[in-house]
Amino acid sequence: MSREARDIILEPVVTEKSTRQRETKNVVAFVVARNANKIEIRKAVEKLFDVSVTSVRTITVPGKRKRLGRYEGMRSGWKKAIVTLKEGETIEFFEHA
């Protein structure tokens, strides 16, 4: 079953930590489909951004309990992929103004 690259890579993770890692370690983080495996993630990143990927690490982030007054609920969990790019290659999400 082959899926489109846009169905696997959902959005970039833009936090202070991920920005620092992108600048220093050439590592980019993405929110990915929960049922995507490392091979599919690697191929999708290489196809979408035209870069070479050296490694892919994944983590399933569990949902958090949240309350509003006496009502309690759960946020849904998500899957994060940490992708290491080949030396000298980068992915720019925001153009420098």
C-alpha positions, 0 to 999 in steps of 0.5 A: 500500500503506497501513500502520498508523501503529504499523507505521511509528513503532516507538519514540522515541529517548530519549538525552541529545541527543534530550531536549535537542533536544526541549526547545530545538529542538522536535525529536523522534526516532523509530526507524522502519521501515526501508522507511518514507519521509518522507511516511509518517513525517509522516502517522504522527506527525501521526495518532498524536500529533495534532501538526503536522509541519514537517519530517522528516529520516531517517538509516539507522544502520548495525549495529555489529560486536560480539565475545564472546571469539573469536566476532564478530557484527553488530548489525542496523542501524536507521532514525532519523527526526528530526521537527520539530514546529510551533512551540508543539506538543510530544510528551510521552513521560513524564508529569511525576511 
